Amino acid sequence: MTGPTAAPEPAPGDRRSPWSSTVRRTADGSLEVGGRDVRDLAAEYGTPVYVLDEADLRARARAFVTAFTEAFADLAGADVYYASKAFASVAVDRWVHEEGMHVDVSTGGELAVALRAGVPGDALALHGNNKSDAELERALRAGVGRVVVDSLAEIDRLADLAGRLDLPAPVMVRVTTGVHAGGHAFIATAHEDQKFGLSLASGAARAAVDAVLARPELTLLGLHSHIGSQILDLSAFEVAAGALLRLRAEVAEETGTLMPELDLGGGYGISYTGADAPPAPEEIAPALAGVVRRASADLGTPPPRVSVEPGRAVAGPAGLTLYTVGTVKPVVLDDGGERRYVSVDGGMSDNIRTALYEAEYTAAVAGRRSEAPTVVSRVVGKHCESGDIVVRDVLLPDDVARGDLLAVPATGAYGRSMASNYNLVPRPGVLAVRDGEARFVVRPETEDDLLALDLG
Ligand SMILES: Cc1ncc(COP(=O)(O)O)c(C=O)c1O
């Protein structure tokens, strides 16, 4: 176990860097992103604010598309879906689509945003363990490219609906393979006790395939699995892909139907603190292609077209949150040591991941350079909850003070998308920066927005 560390300095091109690729220190020590000094951004747009580096996000989207297109060129090809739960907005869905991605949505809201962004229906995948009839109908009417079914009951509901609407319903079956991955480790178990998917081990996945084949209103595209999040060890995908390809071969042999597609989900890890070197798309794609090539050859079945669904790895590193420091309080610990509590003007309402998952982040004083010695600090929010922690432990300069700007990198995914109005704090806007220009792609909420919902 290593102790707390300070945020690494921006290092464009270093995959361990938690900062997006256009973040730099200016000559006088401030941070700059997308060609804009954070002091100017804070003065013009206020804090807290999510700052999204458009060039960085686009480059990550493009890197996935290029790597998968190249690695699967001699197989049956590949598609990359942006998992828009990571952060869905009209601008971002449009950017990723312009860079060649398809988009995966898991609610009516995400569907509406993707359609508003101009993503065509056939480039959309609809997910969800509890899709409403209305969501299924809207997806079919939009000509959705695939519905990923998640239960036996949903198969019949979807088939009935497709029949009634007389619309095509391309389907993938979400399979739980028993492989769970996240962070550094993965485990493979036979039994499942979670809400997503249909178990391979229990036979539910095979039963679902048979149920889809039995309904002429549905077209069976293939099998889908999503094995976890923040995955740094690609071997977990190998185990899951192998299991899915075996089921595909078994179905082909027993029913004569060879499913044309295979979706291996998302979950590719990113660097949150500088400690991890996450795999790049240029490593992920050939690794997965190798698994599909070998397993298909071993099983004697032609390879499927493969899709993947990165969310965090596209949007996460492209975002940072800019806060202003308020109260700074030293707290004496039981062991006689000290921890500095540095309060910022946001907190668990704009980043719930630390409280929810004990997620790790780092933070840096953003508006100036400090040569002061560092102290163990905890970055906390302004909410009425002692678990309102943004960064659990980080070394910050001893002279951090009220009014300083503080930047938390790698908040582009599952930050704004999981934000709340706890304590009736308006949610921050999302400010896109590129080549020296800044514009809100999601405007900040105001107290008037909150009051407008309250009918008295
Ligand atoms: C089915 C599915 N696909 C893709 C993702 C995206 O995962 P990540 O953002 O970790 O890449 C998720 C995340 O929960 C998911 O459930």
The ligand as an ORCA input file, in Angstrom:
! r2SCAN-3c Opt
* xyz 0 1
  C     -24.285     -2.929    -21.110
  C     -23.261     -1.905    -20.849
  N     -22.461     -1.517    -21.850
  C     -21.499     -0.589    -21.672
  C     -21.320      0.017    -20.436
  C     -20.263      1.062    -20.306
  O     -19.302      0.756    -19.375
  P     -18.009      1.700    -19.265
  O     -18.490      3.091    -19.179
  O     -17.341      1.243    -18.020
  O     -17.212      1.469    -20.521
  C     -22.125     -0.356    -19.352
  C     -21.930      0.259    -18.026
  O     -22.574      0.032    -17.067
  C     -23.121     -1.341    -19.570
  O     -23.921     -1.716    -18.579
*
